[in-house]
């Protein structure tokens, strides 16, 4: 079996490359140098050339604030390219797994978001991801759209690494405490994608569609920051004082949803998965960053 991976050098892509796929499965991993998704038609041409059995799209424009001034770039990578992938997959009769985001919601719901809740993105990044979802659905029936949230890992740019860097530079950090969500380890996302991929390649009956996946348990950015410094406590001599602040205290170009909590029971039931907690993922990342550099 041959799997084609876009976004090989991102957080999830890096974790997918680390998975043992077995001797009978080849993972063809593509970064920007191998396939520049800003070039119209590139994604489709690569899929036509590689002749794979399944495509995973882990590529994304994720600069949430920068997207407000670069909406066309965000749309090219997050919407046009996935649409091209889905169209090429449809012509070849192969499935596509595509990663999306909690930012397709506006955060006004009181409880966790389910897959069928109305999408109302607040900013250019969320709009580009929602447009990409629609493009995939319209072009290809055999798709899995995986919405996830607050992704972190030992590599790339993410909240965990930012907190540890700022904590080493400052005595006090003010962290937003009125936005709720579910942190998600990139390694756990990769494991879920691998599990679904294996079921697809084994020929099992797949309930195609949109699914939510994130680390179990919800928190705020403030709560997440506190957990980060607690988990890294044995490696840090003098952690900073972390204080809660409101969104209004820290204005940013892009508006974020106040509630990003995702309900994940659908994916557990459909694929027989057991979802780990985000704290387990955090402990593993801290160990990678400090214990096994």
Number of C-alpha atoms within 10 A of each C-alpha: 14 16 20 21 23 28 22 23 19 19 24 28 24 20 21 27 16 11 13 10 16 9 7 7 14 14 19 15 18 19 16 13 7 12 15 17 25 18 12 14 15 17 24 19 14 17 21 15 8 12 15 20 19 23 25 25 23 21 26 24 17 16 12 20 16 16 22 16 13 14 15 16 18 26 25 20 24 29 24 24 27 31 25 23 29 31 21 22 27 18 11 15 14 18 24 27 24 25 27 26 22 28 29 24 24 20 24 12 14 9 12 16 21 16 17 8 10 11 17 16 21 17 21 23 29 29 23 27 28 23 18 27 25 13 21 28 18 12 19 21 17 20 25 25 21 23 22 26 22 21 23 23 27 22 18 12 14 14 17 23 19 12 19 18 11 13 20 14 12 11 12 13 18 15 22 21 19 17 18 20 24 27 29 26 30 28 24 24 24 21 15 20 20 17 14 21 20 14 14 16 15 10 8 10 8 14 12 15 14 21 23 24 25 29 28 19 15 19 20 21 21 22 17 25 26 20 17 21 22 14 18 20 13 9 15 15 9 11 19 19 13 17 15 18 16 14 16 9 11 10 9 11 12 18 18 20 23 19 24 30 30 25 18 21 15 16 20 15 10 13 14 11 14 11 17 15 18 24 19 14 20 24 16 17 25 23 16 14 15 13 10 8 8
